[in-house]
Amino acid sequence: MDGQSNLSQWIHIRPITLDDFENVLAWSKDDSFCEANGWEINRSSEELYKWWRNCVNHPAEDFIRMGITLNGKLIGYADMACMKGNTAELGIAIGESRLWGQGIGSASAKCMMEYASKKLGISFFNAETHEANARSRKMLENLGFKEISRIGSEEYQGMRSERIQYRLIFNGEA
């Protein structure tokens, strides 16, 4: 068994809860995480709590956020956004930057796509990342996503970076 499939047995997704806030607050104190995910650095805990409470209690019709757990501990979140018919945009954020580069994002993305395929009927997955985000690009490409366009640019970790759009037709096996 390869390391990726071994890791997959420890990664799970579950609904987010207000009890997750301590983890979210810890992520907000990690400047690397904040910069990589567009979170404001030094955000007040009160403002962050209001935002998290809204995420938990008022989900949008075309958006789902699930918690990612590793060995039962919340380590990030996975999103399905812009859901329409059998299409959605996948987003992954691993909150503990010390875990980056270990295949956890890939295993989490696969878990979320399997969930979305089985529970929501999603078979076309879109994703977007910055050209400068080599880890994210590698993860998407290793999962089988194909680059479909390069539209737009924005600041990413202090530099201007082109945005790359990807697509994957999911058959239940990533």
N, C-alpha and C positions, 0 to 999 in steps of 0.2 A: 504494500500500500504506500502511495506517495505521501509526502508531507502535507500537501493540500487536502487530500481526502481525509487524512488523519485529523487535521485541524478542523475540518467541517463537522466532525462529531461533537466538538465542544462549543461551536458557534450556534446561537439560536436567536430568533427574533421574537419579540413579544410587544404587546401594547405598552406605550409609555404611561407613566403615572406621576402624580405629584410627589410621591416618595422618591422619585429619581432626582429630585432637585439638587441634593448634595453632590451627586456626580456631575451634574450640569454646571454647578457653581465651581467645582474643581477644574473642569475643562476651561471655564472662562478665565481662569488664572494662568493658563498655559498660553503664552504669547504665540508660540509656533502654531498651535491649534487655531487660535483666533485669526491670525494672519492668513492661514491656509483656507479658512472657511468663511471669511468675510465678517467675523464677529468683531464688534468694537472692543478694543483693549481697555481694561480698567472700567468696564461697565459696572454700574452699581448692582449690588445683589438684589435690591428691591425691584429695580427695573427688569433684571434678568428673571426674577421670580414671576413677575406679571406676564412676561413674554412666555415663560414655560407653562404657567397656568393656562394661558390662552391656547397654547399648542395642545395641551391635554384635554381641556374642556370644550374647545370650539373648533374642531377640525373642519376644514373646508370640504366641500363635496367632491372636489377633484384632486384631493391631496390626502395621503396617509403617511404618518410618521410612526415608525416602530423602533423600539429599543433593541440594540444589539448587545447580547450577553456573551461572555466568554467564561466558561465554568461557573455560570450563574451570576456573574458580576457585570453590571451595565458598563460598557466600554465605549458606546457610541450610538448612533442612530442611522436608520435607513429610511429614505423617503421614496414614495411614488407620487410624482407631481404631474400636473397637466393630464390627468387621466381622462381619456375620451374613448369610448368603445373598447377596443382591445389594444390600445396604445397608452403608454405612460412614460414619463421621464424618471430614471433612476438616479438617486443621489445617496452617497455614503459618506459618513463622517465618523472617523474613529477619534474619540475624544481624548484618549491618552496617547500623546505623541510618542511616548517611549515604545509603543506597540507598532508604530508605523514600520513598513518595510518587511513584515513577517508573514504576509499572505492573509492577514486577518480581513483586510478590506475586500479581497477577492472572495474569500469564503462567505463573508457577510453579504456581498452583492449576489452571489449565487443563491444563498438562502432566501433573500428578499425576492429574487426573481422567481424562484420556485413557489413561494407563498403567493405572489401576485398572479402567477400563471394558474395555480390551482384554485385559489379563493376568489380571484377577481376576473379571471378570463383574459389576462394580459398576455399577448404573444409578441408584440412589437415594443421593444424597449429603446428609448432614446437616452442619451447621456451627453453631458458637455463638460469640458475641462479646459484649463488654460494650457497653451503650448509649453509654458515654463514648468508645468506640474508633471514632471517625468514619471513619478510614481503612479499618479492617477491614469495617465496615458497608457502606461505599461499594464496596469490592472485591467483596464477596459479592453485593450487589444488581446491580452491573454485569455479573457473571458469570451472572445470571439466578436466583440464589437468592431465594426468597420467605420472608418472615418467617412462622413458623407459631405461635410462642408467645413469651411472656416469663415465664420461670419462674426464680425465684431471683435473688439479688443477692450480690455480694461486693465486696471492695476491689479497685479497679483504679487503678493509678498514684496511690495515696494518697487515693482517694475512693470512697465506696459507689456501686456502679453496677449497674443491672439487667442480667441476662443475657438475651440475645435468641437464640432458636433459629431456624434457617433450614433449608430443604430445597430440593433441586434434583433434578429428574428429568433425567438426562443421556442425550442421544441421540447423543453423539459430537461434538457441536459446542457449545462454551461461548461 
